Amino acid sequence: MEYVAVLLPSVVVGLLFWFAMKSIFNADKAERQAEARAQAEADATPPAPKREDPPAGTQANS
């Protein structure tokens, strides 16, 4: 019984650390997947045409 009392705190802290690291890695994986989806979506859409600025000295109709 003495061994359990000595080892239990270390085991509990180890499990807490494992769960924390697991959640961090899962969040990072989800973020990377979301970034990849956003990048694929951005690559799939054609770029917007560039708007040409009016020549200097003229006013644009707003």
C-alpha positions as CSV (number, residue, x, y, z in Angstrom):
1,M,0.0,0.0,0.0
2,E,2.9,2.3,0.6
3,Y,4.0,2.0,-3.0
4,V,0.6,3.1,-4.3
5,A,0.6,6.2,-2.0
6,V,4.1,7.1,-3.3
7,L,3.5,6.4,-7.0
8,L,-0.1,7.6,-7.3
9,P,0.7,11.4,-7.4
10,S,3.3,10.9,-10.2
11,V,0.9,8.7,-12.2
12,V,-1.9,11.3,-11.9
13,V,0.3,14.2,-12.9
14,G,1.6,12.1,-15.8
15,L,-1.9,11.4,-17.0
16,L,-2.9,15.0,-16.7
17,F,0.2,15.9,-18.8
18,W,-0.7,13.3,-21.4
19,F,-4.3,14.6,-21.7
20,A,-3.1,18.2,-22.0
21,M,-0.5,17.3,-24.7
22,K,-3.1,15.2,-26.5
23,S,-5.5,18.0,-26.6
24,I,-2.8,20.5,-27.8
25,F,-1.8,18.2,-30.6
26,N,-5.4,17.6,-31.6
27,A,-6.1,21.3,-31.7
28,D,-2.9,21.8,-33.8
29,K,-4.0,19.1,-36.2
30,A,-7.5,20.6,-36.6
31,E,-5.9,24.1,-37.2
32,R,-3.6,22.7,-39.9
33,Q,-6.6,21.0,-41.6
34,A,-8.6,24.2,-41.5
35,E,-5.7,26.1,-42.9
36,A,-5.2,23.6,-45.7
37,R,-8.9,23.7,-46.6
38,A,-8.8,27.6,-46.6
39,Q,-5.7,27.5,-48.8
40,A,-7.2,25.0,-51.2
41,E,-10.3,27.1,-51.4
42,A,-8.3,30.2,-52.1
43,D,-6.3,28.4,-54.8
44,A,-9.5,27.1,-56.4
45,T,-11.1,30.6,-56.8
46,P,-9.8,32.8,-59.6
47,P,-8.1,36.0,-58.5
48,A,-10.2,39.1,-58.6
49,P,-9.4,41.4,-61.5
50,K,-7.2,44.3,-60.5
51,R,-8.9,47.7,-60.4
52,E,-7.0,50.3,-62.4
53,D,-6.6,53.7,-60.7
54,P,-7.8,56.7,-62.7
55,P,-5.0,58.9,-64.2
56,A,-3.6,61.6,-62.0
57,G,-5.6,64.8,-62.0
58,T,-9.0,63.2,-62.7
59,Q,-11.7,62.3,-60.3
60,A,-13.4,59.0,-60.2
61,N,-17.2,59.0,-60.1
62,S,-18.2,57.8,-56.6
